[in-house]
């Protein structure tokens, strides 16, 4: 299945939130199961253990990676595409330009119970049934409190949070050649010399202007040789976009083999 545009990017974020929630619930359930098992031994193994039925919190751990990925994809897609389109395409940029959106999503962690109930109501029954059958969410637990609220809170927080200060994005290795033993400098992905033109022509919003990449001097120089400032601002304003170029990939492979250190 292929997802395009803002909804496609948000789906990937949502899927990660679902994956984290499933793993967390599985781990929490696994600890409880161990305690139940210990108590069961003291009672001469009385009662039935979910593990003997092939279900329970370790069900996910027993699946191979492909099956687990398919399970997470199913839960994520069934839930995400049942949500309002407004949520599917929500972004930091959107809430900067729409006061009503900013008001509704200003505090994802403090959404009213009625709002969560409304969102949960549109989620297909197959989601809650699957989570219950596989022991992720026991039938006795509230689906909203145990799964919907934490997933949606993490998702909404992720897609509405603004970009971090450039200083806090510093990494240990060059984002192009991945060498981690040489000094790094920050490269303005939207060169400062064209900021005024960028805003005047509407290429990007103001909050994007200070986006940076951390590059070694060799890669920093290469990027400025490969395109003009206007081209960098218009076409190569993220590291991923820069890395899509064949010449950049060839350069990264070559310079990544250079082992000398700068003084």
N, C-alpha and C positions, 0 to 999 in steps of 0.2 A: 504494500500500500504506500503511495507517495503523497506527501503533504506539502503544499506550497504556501509561500507567503508568510505573513505574520502568524497565522494559525498553525502553520507547519513548524515554525520555530517554537511557538508556545507549546505545541504538542510534545516536543522533545523535552522541554522543561517539565511539563506535567508528568510525562512518563518517568522521569528521574525521581520526582516526588512520590509517585506511586511505588516505584521500586524500593525507595528508601523506607516507605511505610510498611511494605510487605516484609522486608527483611527485618525491620525493627520488631514488628508484631510476631514474626516467626521466632526471633531470638528470645523475646520476652516469654512467649508461650513455651519455648523449649526449656527455659529455666524452671517454669512452673511444673512442667511435666516431670522433670528430674526430681523435684520435691515430692510430687504425687507418687512417683515410683518408689522413692525411699520410704514414704509412709506406708505404701502398699506392702513392702517387704516386712515391715514391722507387724502388719496384720496378716502375715502368712500369705501375701500376694492375693488378698481378697479383692474382688472387683475387676472391672475390665479396663485395660489400658488402651487409649486411642491408637497407640503405636501398633498394637496387634491387629488393628483393623485397616492398617495401611494409610491412616489419616493422621491428624494431629500436627503439632508445630514443626516436626522434622520432615514433613512431607516435601516442603520446598527444597530442603537440603539434599533430599534423595534424588531430585530431578537433575537431568543433565542440563548444561547451560542453554542449549537450544530450546528445550521444553520450558524451562523457566522463563526465557525471554518471550516465548509465545504466550505464556500465561500472563506475564506483566503487560505485554502489548494488548492482550484481550481486555484486561481490566482497565487499562489506561484509555484505550480508544473508545470503549463502550461508555466510559464515564465522561471523558473530555468532550466528545462530540454530541453529548446530550445536554451540555451546558449552553447557556445563551451565547450567541455569537459575540456579544460584547465582551464576554470573558475570554473567549477563544482568541481574540485579537488584541487583548489588553496589553498596554506597554507603558513604560515611563513617559515616552513621547506623547502618547494619547492623553494621559492625565495632565500633562503640562498645558495642553491646548483645549481641554474640556473641563471646566470647573465642576460640572455635574458628576463626571467620572471621578475626579479628584476627591469630591465629597463622599461618594459612595465607597471608594476603596482606600480611604485615607488611613485606615487602621485594620488591616486584614486579620490581625489576631483578636480583634474585638468585634467581629461581625455579630449582629443580633441573631439569637436562636431562630427567629422566624425566617430570616434570610437563609440560613443554613438549611432549614427544613424545606424551604422552597426549592433550593438547588438539589437537595437529596431526593426530592419527590420526582424529579425528571430522570434520575439515574435508573437505568433498566434493572429489573428484578434479577436478571442473570448475574449482575455484579455481586449483589449481596449473597445470592445463592452459591456462587462459585467461591467467594471468600469463606463462607460458612462450611461448605463441603470439604475444602482443603484445610480447614482448621485454622485459618488466618484470623477470622473473626467468629468466635463462638456465637451460636444463635441467641444466647442470653444477653449479649452485649448490644448496646445501641450503635447502629451503623454510623450515625452522624458523629457521635462523640469518639468512637473508636477508629474511624477511618476517614469519613468525608471531611470533618473539620480539620484535622491535622494536615491532610493532603492539600486541601484548598488553601489553607492558611500559608503553607510553605510555597505553593504555586503563586498565589497572589503577591506574596512578599517578594518573590524572586523576580517577577515580571514588572513590578511597579517600582522597584528600588533603583535609584539613580546610579550613574557610574561613579566608581570610587575616585578619590583624589589620586592624581597620577603617581604621587610619591608612594602610595600604598600598593601600587600594582607591581613594584619591582620584583623581578624574578632572578634566579641564580644563573640561568643560562641564556645565551642569545636566542631570541625567538625565531630566528631564521636558520642559523647554522647549528644551534644547540651546543656550542662550545661553552663550557662552564668554568674555564680556568683563566679567562682574560677579562679585563675591565669592560663594563657595559655603559652605554650612554642612552639617554632617552630620545627617541625620534618622534616628533609631533606628526601623527598620522595625517592631520590636516595642517599643512605648514602655516606658521603664523603670518607669513608674508601675504597670504591670500585670504585671511579670515574675513576681511571686509567684503571681498568679492563673493565669498562663500555665502555669507548672510544676505547680501544684496540679491544674489541670483537664486537663493533658496535651495542650495545644494544640500545643506545640512542645517540642523537646528543648533542654537547657540551652545546648548549644554554638551554638544559633541566636540566642540572646538579644541578642548584640552586633552583629547584622547592621545595616549602615547604607546609606543612599543619600545621594549628594551632590547637594544642591539649592540653588538660589538662594533668597533670603529670600522672594520672592513665592510661589514654588512650595511652599516649606516651609510657609508659612502656609496656603496653599490646601489642602494635604493634611490639615492638622489641622482645617480647617473642614469638610472633606467627610465625616469620620467620627469617631466617638469613639475613644478609646484602645483600648477592647476590640475594636471593629470593625477597627481598623487591625491589631491583633495577630492577630485570628482570620481576617480575610479579605484584608488588603492588606499582607502581610508580605514582598513582593518588589516591585521596581520594575515588573516585567512585569504583575503583578496590578493594580497601581495604574493602569498605562497602558491596561488593558482597559476602564476606565470611559469612557463617552462624554463625561461632563462634564470629565474630565481631559484628554481629547483636544482638546475644544473650547477649554479653558483654555490648553493648551500652544500651540495655533495662535494664539490671541489674544495672549498675553503674549510669545510668541516674536517678535512684530512690534514690540514696544516697544523702542526703540533707546537710551533714556536710560541713562546710567551712574550707579551709586550713588557717593556721595562717601565 
